[in-house]
Amino acid sequence: MIRLRPDLPEAFSRRAESRMVLAQYELAQADIDTFLRLSTGRSSNDPDIKRAYQLHSECTRKAREAGSPH
């Protein structure tokens, strides 16, 4: 879908969620950043925007945990 519509924010949001499941945290963060960049007209109270920031924080946390020795 992204190849067909690289301006569609929702495509990046969905791919970010998929990449989270696959533990591809840095790629997920990049997709979230793109989603947010393409969603500049949305309110910060928009549930999709709130979810994107939540997902970004979760990516950061999981990436940090994955990189730390156990």
mmCIF file of the N, C-alpha and C atoms, coordinates in Angstrom:
data_MODEL
# 
_entry.id   MODEL 
# 
loop_
_atom_site.group_PDB 
_atom_site.id 
_atom_site.type_symbol 
_atom_site.label_atom_id 
_atom_site.label_alt_id 
_atom_site.label_comp_id 
_atom_site.label_asym_id 
_atom_site.label_entity_id 
_atom_site.label_seq_id 
_atom_site.pdbx_PDB_ins_code 
_atom_site.Cartn_x 
_atom_site.Cartn_y 
_atom_site.Cartn_z 
_atom_site.occupancy 
_atom_site.B_iso_or_equiv 
_atom_site.pdbx_formal_charge 
_atom_site.auth_seq_id 
_atom_site.auth_comp_id 
_atom_site.auth_asym_id 
_atom_site.auth_atom_id 
_atom_site.pdbx_PDB_model_num 
ATOM 1   N N  . MET A 1 1  ? 0.818  -1.189  0.000  1.00 0.00 ? 1  MET A N  1 
ATOM 2   C CA . MET A 1 1  ? 0.000  0.000   0.000  1.00 0.00 ? 1  MET A CA 1 
ATOM 3   C C  . MET A 1 1  ? 0.868  1.263   0.000  1.00 0.00 ? 1  MET A C  1 
ATOM 4   N N  . ILE A 1 2  ? 1.986  1.218   0.700  1.00 0.00 ? 2  ILE A N  1 
ATOM 5   C CA . ILE A 1 2  ? 2.835  2.401   0.803  1.00 0.00 ? 2  ILE A CA 1 
ATOM 6   C C  . ILE A 1 2  ? 3.411  2.771   -0.561 1.00 0.00 ? 2  ILE A C  1 
ATOM 7   N N  . ARG A 1 3  ? 3.733  1.779   -1.350 1.00 0.00 ? 3  ARG A N  1 
ATOM 8   C CA . ARG A 1 3  ? 4.249  2.086   -2.690 1.00 0.00 ? 3  ARG A CA 1 
ATOM 9   C C  . ARG A 1 3  ? 3.198  2.771   -3.549 1.00 0.00 ? 3  ARG A C  1 
ATOM 10  N N  . LEU A 1 4  ? 1.959  2.382   -3.367 1.00 0.00 ? 4  LEU A N  1 
ATOM 11  C CA . LEU A 1 4  ? 0.878  2.989   -4.150 1.00 0.00 ? 4  LEU A CA 1 
ATOM 12  C C  . LEU A 1 4  ? 0.481  4.361   -3.621 1.00 0.00 ? 4  LEU A C  1 
ATOM 13  N N  . ARG A 1 5  ? 0.531  4.521   -2.297 1.00 0.00 ? 5  ARG A N  1 
ATOM 14  C CA . ARG A 1 5  ? 0.108  5.776   -1.663 1.00 0.00 ? 5  ARG A CA 1 
ATOM 15  C C  . ARG A 1 5  ? 1.100  6.199   -0.583 1.00 0.00 ? 5  ARG A C  1 
ATOM 16  N N  . PRO A 1 6  ? 2.258  6.697   -0.981 1.00 0.00 ? 6  PRO A N  1 
ATOM 17  C CA . PRO A 1 6  ? 3.263  7.086   0.017  1.00 0.00 ? 6  PRO A CA 1 
ATOM 18  C C  . PRO A 1 6  ? 2.854  8.301   0.847  1.00 0.00 ? 6  PRO A C  1 
ATOM 19  N N  . ASP A 1 7  ? 1.712  8.901   0.525  1.00 0.00 ? 7  ASP A N  1 
ATOM 20  C CA . ASP A 1 7  ? 1.217  10.052  1.277  1.00 0.00 ? 7  ASP A CA 1 
ATOM 21  C C  . ASP A 1 7  ? 0.102  9.666   2.252  1.00 0.00 ? 7  ASP A C  1 
ATOM 22  N N  . LEU A 1 8  ? -0.155 8.378   2.407  1.00 0.00 ? 8  LEU A N  1 
ATOM 23  C CA . LEU A 1 8  ? -1.233 7.891   3.269  1.00 0.00 ? 8  LEU A CA 1 
ATOM 24  C C  . LEU A 1 8  ? -0.685 7.566   4.662  1.00 0.00 ? 8  LEU A C  1 
ATOM 25  N N  . PRO A 1 9  ? -0.950 8.426   5.641  1.00 0.00 ? 9  PRO A N  1 
ATOM 26  C CA . PRO A 1 9  ? -0.381 8.224   6.974  1.00 0.00 ? 9  PRO A CA 1 
ATOM 27  C C  . PRO A 1 9  ? -0.755 6.880   7.603  1.00 0.00 ? 9  PRO A C  1 
ATOM 28  N N  . GLU A 1 10 ? -1.987 6.450   7.392  1.00 0.00 ? 10 GLU A N  1 
ATOM 29  C CA . GLU A 1 10 ? -2.460 5.215   8.015  1.00 0.00 ? 10 GLU A CA 1 
ATOM 30  C C  . GLU A 1 10 ? -1.639 4.001   7.595  1.00 0.00 ? 10 GLU A C  1 
ATOM 31  N N  . ALA A 1 11 ? -1.131 4.006   6.373  1.00 0.00 ? 11 ALA A N  1 
ATOM 32  C CA . ALA A 1 11 ? -0.307 2.882   5.914  1.00 0.00 ? 11 ALA A CA 1 
ATOM 33  C C  . ALA A 1 11 ? 0.958  2.768   6.764  1.00 0.00 ? 11 ALA A C  1 
ATOM 34  N N  . PHE A 1 12 ? 1.548  3.896   7.106  1.00 0.00 ? 12 PHE A N  1 
ATOM 35  C CA . PHE A 1 12 ? 2.755  3.890   7.929  1.00 0.00 ? 12 PHE A CA 1 
ATOM 36  C C  . PHE A 1 12 ? 2.436  3.479   9.367  1.00 0.00 ? 12 PHE A C  1 
ATOM 37  N N  . SER A 1 13 ? 1.277  3.882   9.843  1.00 0.00 ? 13 SER A N  1 
ATOM 38  C CA . SER A 1 13 ? 0.849  3.495   11.180 1.00 0.00 ? 13 SER A CA 1 
ATOM 39  C C  . SER A 1 13 ? 0.679  1.989   11.279 1.00 0.00 ? 13 SER A C  1 
ATOM 40  N N  . ARG A 1 14 ? 0.016  1.403   10.304 1.00 0.00 ? 14 ARG A N  1 
ATOM 41  C CA . ARG A 1 14 ? -0.210 -0.052  10.305 1.00 0.00 ? 14 ARG A CA 1 
ATOM 42  C C  . ARG A 1 14 ? 1.114  -0.813  10.187 1.00 0.00 ? 14 ARG A C  1 
ATOM 43  N N  . ARG A 1 15 ? 1.996  -0.321  9.322  1.00 0.00 ? 15 ARG A N  1 
ATOM 44  C CA . ARG A 1 15 ? 3.280  -1.000  9.169  1.00 0.00 ? 15 ARG A CA 1 
ATOM 45  C C  . ARG A 1 15 ? 4.106  -0.895  10.454 1.00 0.00 ? 15 ARG A C  1 
ATOM 46  N N  . ALA A 1 16 ? 4.022  0.241   11.122 1.00 0.00 ? 16 ALA A N  1 
ATOM 47  C CA . ALA A 1 16 ? 4.741  0.402   12.397 1.00 0.00 ? 16 ALA A CA 1 
ATOM 48  C C  . ALA A 1 16 ? 4.253  -0.622  13.414 1.00 0.00 ? 16 ALA A C  1 
ATOM 49  N N  . GLU A 1 17 ? 2.961  -0.819  13.484 1.00 0.00 ? 17 GLU A N  1 
ATOM 50  C CA . GLU A 1 17 ? 2.410  -1.797  14.420 1.00 0.00 ? 17 GLU A CA 1 
ATOM 51  C C  . GLU A 1 17 ? 2.897  -3.206  14.078 1.00 0.00 ? 17 GLU A C  1 
ATOM 52  N N  . SER A 1 18 ? 2.933  -3.528  12.797 1.00 0.00 ? 18 SER A N  1 
ATOM 53  C CA . SER A 1 18 ? 3.426  -4.842  12.368 1.00 0.00 ? 18 SER A CA 1 
ATOM 54  C C  . SER A 1 18 ? 4.898  -5.011  12.719 1.00 0.00 ? 18 SER A C  1 
ATOM 55  N N  . ARG A 1 19 ? 5.668  -3.968  12.509 1.00 0.00 ? 19 ARG A N  1 
ATOM 56  C CA . ARG A 1 19 ? 7.097  -4.039  12.817 1.00 0.00 ? 19 ARG A CA 1 
ATOM 57  C C  . ARG A 1 19 ? 7.349  -4.168  14.314 1.00 0.00 ? 19 ARG A C  1 
ATOM 58  N N  . MET A 1 20 ? 6.481  -3.599  15.117 1.00 0.00 ? 20 MET A N  1 
ATOM 59  C CA . MET A 1 20 ? 6.594  -3.767  16.571 1.00 0.00 ? 20 MET A CA 1 
ATOM 60  C C  . MET A 1 20 ? 6.448  -5.238  16.930 1.00 0.00 ? 20 MET A C  1 
ATOM 61  N N  . VAL A 1 21 ? 5.469  -5.898  16.348 1.00 0.00 ? 21 VAL A N  1 
ATOM 62  C CA . VAL A 1 21 ? 5.233  -7.313  16.623 1.00 0.00 ? 21 VAL A CA 1 
ATOM 63  C C  . VAL A 1 21 ? 6.453  -8.143  16.228 1.00 0.00 ? 21 VAL A C  1 
ATOM 64  N N  . LEU A 1 22 ? 7.120  -7.720  15.171 1.00 0.00 ? 22 LEU A N  1 
ATOM 65  C CA . LEU A 1 22 ? 8.302  -8.431  14.681 1.00 0.00 ? 22 LEU A CA 1 
ATOM 66  C C  . LEU A 1 22 ? 9.592  -7.994  15.377 1.00 0.00 ? 22 LEU A C  1 
ATOM 67  N N  . ALA A 1 23 ? 9.466  -7.138  16.381 1.00 0.00 ? 23 ALA A N  1 
ATOM 68  C CA . ALA A 1 23 ? 10.609 -6.616  17.147 1.00 0.00 ? 23 ALA A CA 1 
ATOM 69  C C  . ALA A 1 23 ? 11.570 -5.813  16.274 1.00 0.00 ? 23 ALA A C  1 
ATOM 70  N N  . GLN A 1 24 ? 11.048 -5.139  15.264 1.00 0.00 ? 24 GLN A N  1 
ATOM 71  C CA . GLN A 1 24 ? 11.839 -4.253  14.406 1.00 0.00 ? 24 GLN A CA 1 
ATOM 72  C C  . GLN A 1 24 ? 11.601 -2.818  14.887 1.00 0.00 ? 24 GLN A C  1 
ATOM 73  N N  . TYR A 1 25 ? 12.102 -2.520  16.063 1.00 0.00 ? 25 TYR A N  1 
ATOM 74  C CA . TYR A 1 25 ? 11.756 -1.290  16.756 1.00 0.00 ? 25 TYR A CA 1 
ATOM 75  C C  . TYR A 1 25 ? 12.223 -0.022  16.038 1.00 0.00 ? 25 TYR A C  1 
ATOM 76  N N  . GLU A 1 26 ? 13.441 -0.032  15.521 1.00 0.00 ? 26 GLU A N  1 
ATOM 77  C CA . GLU A 1 26 ? 13.938 1.168   14.841 1.00 0.00 ? 26 GLU A CA 1 
ATOM 78  C C  . GLU A 1 26 ? 13.135 1.448   13.570 1.00 0.00 ? 26 GLU A C  1 
ATOM 79  N N  . LEU A 1 27 ? 12.791 0.400   12.835 1.00 0.00 ? 27 LEU A N  1 
ATOM 80  C CA . LEU A 1 27 ? 11.978 0.576   11.630 1.00 0.00 ? 27 LEU A CA 1 
ATOM 81  C C  . LEU A 1 27 ? 10.574 1.044   11.993 1.00 0.00 ? 27 LEU A C  1 
ATOM 82  N N  . ALA A 1 28 ? 10.047 0.520   13.083 1.00 0.00 ? 28 ALA A N  1 
ATOM 83  C CA . ALA A 1 28 ? 8.726  0.947   13.549 1.00 0.00 ? 28 ALA A CA 1 
ATOM 84  C C  . ALA A 1 28 ? 8.748  2.430   13.918 1.00 0.00 ? 28 ALA A C  1 
ATOM 85  N N  . GLN A 1 29 ? 9.804  2.855   14.592 1.00 0.00 ? 29 GLN A N  1 
ATOM 86  C CA . GLN A 1 29 ? 9.918  4.270   14.960 1.00 0.00 ? 29 GLN A CA 1 
ATOM 87  C C  . GLN A 1 29 ? 9.973  5.157   13.721 1.00 0.00 ? 29 GLN A C  1 
ATOM 88  N N  . ALA A 1 30 ? 10.690 4.725   12.713 1.00 0.00 ? 30 ALA A N  1 
ATOM 89  C CA . ALA A 1 30 ? 10.776 5.507   11.473 1.00 0.00 ? 30 ALA A CA 1 
ATOM 90  C C  . ALA A 1 30 ? 9.401  5.625   10.826 1.00 0.00 ? 30 ALA A C  1 
ATOM 91  N N  . ASP A 1 31 ? 8.635  4.541   10.843 1.00 0.00 ? 31 ASP A N  1 
ATOM 92  C CA . ASP A 1 31 ? 7.281  4.598   10.282 1.00 0.00 ? 31 ASP A CA 1 
ATOM 93  C C  . ASP A 1 31 ? 6.379  5.516   11.093 1.00 0.00 ? 31 ASP A C  1 
ATOM 94  N N  . ILE A 1 32 ? 6.523  5.489   12.405 1.00 0.00 ? 32 ILE A N  1 
ATOM 95  C CA . ILE A 1 32 ? 5.721  6.377   13.251 1.00 0.00 ? 32 ILE A CA 1 
ATOM 96  C C  . ILE A 1 32 ? 6.090  7.832   12.974 1.00 0.00 ? 32 ILE A C  1 
ATOM 97  N N  . ASP A 1 33 ? 7.371  8.098   12.833 1.00 0.00 ? 33 ASP A N  1 
ATOM 98  C CA . ASP A 1 33 ? 7.803  9.463   12.508 1.00 0.00 ? 33 ASP A CA 1 
ATOM 99  C C  . ASP A 1 33 ? 7.192  9.927   11.186 1.00 0.00 ? 33 ASP A C  1 
ATOM 100 N N  . THR A 1 34 ? 7.161  9.037   10.199 1.00 0.00 ? 34 THR A N  1 
ATOM 101 C CA . THR A 1 34 ? 6.564  9.384   8.910  1.00 0.00 ? 34 THR A CA 1 
ATOM 102 C C  . THR A 1 34 ? 5.066  9.606   9.065  1.00 0.00 ? 34 THR A C  1 
ATOM 103 N N  . PHE A 1 35 ? 4.397  8.739   9.813  1.00 0.00 ? 35 PHE A N  1 
ATOM 104 C CA . PHE A 1 35 ? 2.974  8.913   10.079 1.00 0.00 ? 35 PHE A CA 1 
ATOM 105 C C  . PHE A 1 35 ? 2.705  10.289  10.680 1.00 0.00 ? 35 PHE A C  1 
ATOM 106 N N  . LEU A 1 36 ? 3.482  10.660  11.678 1.00 0.00 ? 36 LEU A N  1 
ATOM 107 C CA . LEU A 1 36 ? 3.281  11.950  12.337 1.00 0.00 ? 36 LEU A CA 1 
ATOM 108 C C  . LEU A 1 36 ? 3.570  13.115  11.389 1.00 0.00 ? 36 LEU A C  1 
ATOM 109 N N  . ARG A 1 37 ? 4.606  12.978  10.585 1.00 0.00 ? 37 ARG A N  1 
ATOM 110 C CA . ARG A 1 37 ? 4.932  14.039  9.620  1.00 0.00 ? 37 ARG A CA 1 
ATOM 111 C C  . ARG A 1 37 ? 3.802  14.228  8.606  1.00 0.00 ? 37 ARG A C  1 
ATOM 112 N N  . LEU A 1 38 ? 3.206  13.133  8.172  1.00 0.00 ? 38 LEU A N  1 
ATOM 113 C CA . LEU A 1 38 ? 2.116  13.208  7.196  1.00 0.00 ? 38 LEU A CA 1 
ATOM 114 C C  . LEU A 1 38 ? 0.786  13.618  7.829  1.00 0.00 ? 38 LEU A C  1 
ATOM 115 N N  . SER A 1 39 ? 0.728  13.612  9.138  1.00 0.00 ? 39 SER A N  1 
ATOM 116 C CA . SER A 1 39 ? -0.511 13.914  9.863  1.00 0.00 ? 39 SER A CA 1 
ATOM 117 C C  . SER A 1 39 ? -0.486 15.292  10.507 1.00 0.00 ? 39 SER A C  1 
ATOM 118 N N  . THR A 1 40 ? 0.239  16.224  9.926  1.00 0.00 ? 40 THR A N  1 
ATOM 119 C CA . THR A 1 40 ? 0.439  17.529  10.561 1.00 0.00 ? 40 THR A CA 1 
ATOM 120 C C  . THR A 1 40 ? -0.850 18.300  10.808 1.00 0.00 ? 40 THR A C  1 
ATOM 121 N N  . GLY A 1 41 ? -1.902 18.031  10.058 1.00 0.00 ? 41 GLY A N  1 
ATOM 122 C CA . GLY A 1 41 ? -3.152 18.767  10.246 1.00 0.00 ? 41 GLY A CA 1 
ATOM 123 C C  . GLY A 1 41 ? -4.028 18.241  11.363 1.00 0.00 ? 41 GLY A C  1 
ATOM 124 N N  . ARG A 1 42 ? -3.645 17.146  11.969 1.00 0.00 ? 42 ARG A N  1 
ATOM 125 C CA . ARG A 1 42 ? -4.465 16.539  13.018 1.00 0.00 ? 42 ARG A CA 1 
ATOM 126 C C  . ARG A 1 42 ? -4.174 17.160  14.377 1.00 0.00 ? 42 ARG A C  1 
ATOM 127 N N  . SER A 1 43 ? -5.190 17.144  15.208 1.00 0.00 ? 43 SER A N  1 
ATOM 128 C CA . SER A 1 43 ? -5.078 17.660  16.567 1.00 0.00 ? 43 SER A CA 1 
ATOM 129 C C  . SER A 1 43 ? -4.261 16.708  17.434 1.00 0.00 ? 43 SER A C  1 
ATOM 130 N N  . SER A 1 44 ? -3.595 17.260  18.420 1.00 0.00 ? 44 SER A N  1 
ATOM 131 C CA . SER A 1 44 ? -2.846 16.409  19.354 1.00 0.00 ? 44 SER A CA 1 
ATOM 132 C C  . SER A 1 44 ? -3.788 15.553  20.193 1.00 0.00 ? 44 SER A C  1 
ATOM 133 N N  . ASN A 1 45 ? -5.072 15.884  20.188 1.00 0.00 ? 45 ASN A N  1 
ATOM 134 C CA . ASN A 1 45 ? -6.068 15.088  20.902 1.00 0.00 ? 45 ASN A CA 1 
ATOM 135 C C  . ASN A 1 45 ? -6.628 13.952  20.056 1.00 0.00 ? 45 ASN A C  1 
ATOM 136 N N  . ASP A 1 46 ? -6.242 13.887  18.789 1.00 0.00 ? 46 ASP A N  1 
ATOM 137 C CA . ASP A 1 46 ? -6.699 12.826  17.894 1.00 0.00 ? 46 ASP A CA 1 
ATOM 138 C C  . ASP A 1 46 ? -6.221 11.482  18.464 1.00 0.00 ? 46 ASP A C  1 
ATOM 139 N N  . PRO A 1 47 ? -7.108 10.495  18.568 1.00 0.00 ? 47 PRO A N  1 
ATOM 140 C CA . PRO A 1 47 ? -6.704 9.202   19.136 1.00 0.00 ? 47 PRO A CA 1 
ATOM 141 C C  . PRO A 1 47 ? -5.571 8.526   18.360 1.00 0.00 ? 47 PRO A C  1 
ATOM 142 N N  . ASP A 1 48 ? -5.528 8.699   17.050 1.00 0.00 ? 48 ASP A N  1 
ATOM 143 C CA . ASP A 1 48 ? -4.452 8.101   16.257 1.00 0.00 ? 48 ASP A CA 1 
ATOM 144 C C  . ASP A 1 48 ? -3.108 8.749   16.560 1.00 0.00 ? 48 ASP A C  1 
ATOM 145 N N  . ILE A 1 49 ? -3.121 10.043  16.792 1.00 0.00 ? 49 ILE A N  1 
ATOM 146 C CA . ILE A 1 49 ? -1.885 10.763  17.138 1.00 0.00 ? 49 ILE A CA 1 
ATOM 147 C C  . ILE A 1 49 ? -1.413 10.338  18.524 1.00 0.00 ? 49 ILE A C  1 
ATOM 148 N N  . LYS A 1 50 ? -2.343 10.255  19.452 1.00 0.00 ? 50 LYS A N  1 
ATOM 149 C CA . LYS A 1 50 ? -1.990 9.806   20.802 1.00 0.00 ? 50 LYS A CA 1 
ATOM 150 C C  . LYS A 1 50 ? -1.410 8.398   20.763 1.00 0.00 ? 50 LYS A C  1 
ATOM 151 N N  . ARG A 1 51 ? -2.015 7.524   19.987 1.00 0.00 ? 51 ARG A N  1 
ATOM 152 C CA . ARG A 1 51 ? -1.528 6.149   19.871 1.00 0.00 ? 51 ARG A CA 1 
ATOM 153 C C  . ARG A 1 51 ? -0.138 6.122   19.248 1.00 0.00 ? 51 ARG A C  1 
ATOM 154 N N  . ALA A 1 52 ? 0.110  6.980   18.266 1.00 0.00 ? 52 ALA A N  1 
ATOM 155 C CA . ALA A 1 52 ? 1.422  7.021   17.623 1.00 0.00 ? 52 ALA A CA 1 
ATOM 156 C C  . ALA A 1 52 ? 2.501  7.400   18.625 1.00 0.00 ? 52 ALA A C  1 
ATOM 157 N N  . TYR A 1 53 ? 2.236  8.395   19.445 1.00 0.00 ? 53 TYR A N  1 
ATOM 158 C CA . TYR A 1 53 ? 3.229  8.787   20.453 1.00 0.00 ? 53 TYR A CA 1 
ATOM 159 C C  . TYR A 1 53 ? 3.434  7.679   21.489 1.00 0.00 ? 53 TYR A C  1 
ATOM 160 N N  . GLN A 1 54 ? 2.371  7.007   21.848 1.00 0.00 ? 54 GLN A N  1 
ATOM 161 C CA . GLN A 1 54 ? 2.462  5.890   22.788 1.00 0.00 ? 54 GLN A CA 1 
ATOM 162 C C  . GLN A 1 54 ? 3.298  4.764   22.182 1.00 0.00 ? 54 GLN A C  1 
ATOM 163 N N  . LEU A 1 55 ? 3.032  4.451   20.918 1.00 0.00 ? 55 LEU A N  1 
ATOM 164 C CA . LEU A 1 55 ? 3.771  3.396   20.234 1.00 0.00 ? 55 LEU A CA 1 
ATOM 165 C C  . LEU A 1 55 ? 5.248  3.763   20.094 1.00 0.00 ? 55 LEU A C  1 
ATOM 166 N N  . HIS A 1 56 ? 5.520  5.024   19.817 1.00 0.00 ? 56 HIS A N  1 
ATOM 167 C CA . HIS A 1 56 ? 6.900  5.484   19.691 1.00 0.00 ? 56 HIS A CA 1 
ATOM 168 C C  . HIS A 1 56 ? 7.644  5.294   21.018 1.00 0.00 ? 56 HIS A C  1 
ATOM 169 N N  . SER A 1 57 ? 7.002  5.654   22.118 1.00 0.00 ? 57 SER A N  1 
ATOM 170 C CA . SER A 1 57 ? 7.617  5.467   23.434 1.00 0.00 ? 57 SER A CA 1 
ATOM 171 C C  . SER A 1 57 ? 7.857  3.998   23.731 1.00 0.00 ? 57 SER A C  1 
ATOM 172 N N  . GLU A 1 58 ? 6.896  3.169   23.356 1.00 0.00 ? 58 GLU A N  1 
ATOM 173 C CA . GLU A 1 58 ? 7.030  1.736   23.563 1.00 0.00 ? 58 GLU A CA 1 
ATOM 174 C C  . GLU A 1 58 ? 8.195  1.173   22.736 1.00 0.00 ? 58 GLU A C  1 
ATOM 175 N N  . CYS A 1 59 ? 8.332  1.646   21.504 1.00 0.00 ? 59 CYS A N  1 
ATOM 176 C CA . CYS A 1 59 ? 9.452  1.230   20.651 1.00 0.00 ? 59 CYS A CA 1 
ATOM 177 C C  . CYS A 1 59 ? 10.785 1.584   21.302 1.00 0.00 ? 59 CYS A C  1 
ATOM 178 N N  . THR A 1 60 ? 10.879 2.799   21.791 1.00 0.00 ? 60 THR A N  1 
ATOM 179 C CA . THR A 1 60 ? 12.105 3.264   22.421 1.00 0.00 ? 60 THR A CA 1 
ATOM 180 C C  . THR A 1 60 ? 12.455 2.389   23.621 1.00 0.00 ? 60 THR A C  1 
ATOM 181 N N  . ARG A 1 61 ? 11.461 2.111   24.437 1.00 0.00 ? 61 ARG A N  1 
ATOM 182 C CA . ARG A 1 61 ? 11.679 1.283   25.630 1.00 0.00 ? 61 ARG A CA 1 
ATOM 183 C C  . ARG A 1 61 ? 12.111 -0.128  25.243 1.00 0.00 ? 61 ARG A C  1 
ATOM 184 N N  . LYS A 1 62 ? 11.402 -0.737  24.304 1.00 0.00 ? 62 LYS A N  1 
ATOM 185 C CA . LYS A 1 62 ? 11.720 -2.119  23.916 1.00 0.00 ? 62 LYS A CA 1 
ATOM 186 C C  . LYS A 1 62 ? 13.072 -2.210  23.211 1.00 0.00 ? 62 LYS A C  1 
ATOM 187 N N  . ALA A 1 63 ? 13.406 -1.209  22.427 1.00 0.00 ? 63 ALA A N  1 
ATOM 188 C CA . ALA A 1 63 ? 14.710 -1.203  21.764 1.00 0.00 ? 63 ALA A CA 1 
ATOM 189 C C  . ALA A 1 63 ? 15.824 -1.125  22.805 1.00 0.00 ? 63 ALA A C  1 
ATOM 190 N N  . ARG A 1 64 ? 15.613 -0.306  23.820 1.00 0.00 ? 64 ARG A N  1 
ATOM 191 C CA . ARG A 1 64 ? 16.589 -0.178  24.901 1.00 0.00 ? 64 ARG A CA 1 
ATOM 192 C C  . ARG A 1 64 ? 16.727 -1.499  25.652 1.00 0.00 ? 64 ARG A C  1 
ATOM 193 N N  . GLU A 1 65 ? 15.588 -2.137  25.954 1.00 0.00 ? 65 GLU A N  1 
ATOM 194 C CA . GLU A 1 65 ? 15.613 -3.426  26.650 1.00 0.00 ? 65 GLU A CA 1 
ATOM 195 C C  . GLU A 1 65 ? 16.290 -4.506  25.808 1.00 0.00 ? 65 GLU A C  1 
ATOM 196 N N  . ALA A 1 66 ? 16.036 -4.504  24.524 1.00 0.00 ? 66 ALA A N  1 
ATOM 197 C CA . ALA A 1 66 ? 16.623 -5.516  23.639 1.00 0.00 ? 66 ALA A CA 1 
ATOM 198 C C  . ALA A 1 66 ? 18.133 -5.354  23.532 1.00 0.00 ? 66 ALA A C  1 
ATOM 199 N N  . GLY A 1 67 ? 18.606 -4.131  23.669 1.00 0.00 ? 67 GLY A N  1 
ATOM 200 C CA . GLY A 1 67 ? 20.026 -3.868  23.559 1.00 0.00 ? 67 GLY A CA 1 
ATOM 201 C C  . GLY A 1 67 ? 20.794 -4.068  24.844 1.00 0.00 ? 67 GLY A C  1 
ATOM 202 N N  . SER A 1 68 ? 20.080 -4.221  25.973 1.00 0.00 ? 68 SER A N  1 
ATOM 203 C CA . SER A 1 68 ? 20.779 -4.354  27.244 1.00 0.00 ? 68 SER A CA 1 
ATOM 204 C C  . SER A 1 68 ? 21.067 -5.821  27.550 1.00 0.00 ? 68 SER A C  1 
ATOM 205 N N  . PRO A 1 69 ? 22.230 -6.096  28.117 1.00 0.00 ? 69 PRO A N  1 
ATOM 206 C CA . PRO A 1 69 ? 22.557 -7.479  28.473 1.00 0.00 ? 69 PRO A CA 1 
ATOM 207 C C  . PRO A 1 69 ? 21.721 -7.957  29.646 1.00 0.00 ? 69 PRO A C  1 
ATOM 208 N N  . HIS A 1 70 ? 21.365 -9.211  29.630 1.00 0.00 ? 70 HIS A N  1 
ATOM 209 C CA . HIS A 1 70 ? 20.550 -9.791  30.711 1.00 0.00 ? 70 HIS A CA 1 
ATOM 210 C C  . HIS A 1 70 ? 21.368 -10.715 31.561 1.00 0.00 ? 70 HIS A C  1 
# 
